[in-house]
């Protein structure tokens, strides 16, 4: 779940995600495909038995959501600071 937000925040270095939007069709397909593969592997009875996996309860996915939002929030703060001070040491160290 946190990998979703990590992928989304890596789209830009200084422009906000909310300004750029998520219009990349390949990226959106990849996020959806990854999620569907995970659901298939975890919840399909023959598959999870063959791979020796344990089906997860849906509620076990929820604890990662606050961390996912924290990743987005912290990266938006980083971008904001870079936009406001483009020549500072912070920008030089954290602009990737």
Secondary structure by P-SEA (a helix, b strand, c coil): caaaaaaaaaccccccccccccccaaaaaaaaaaaaaaaaacccaaaaaaabbbbbcccccccaaaaaaaaaaaaaaaaaaaaaccccaaaaaccc
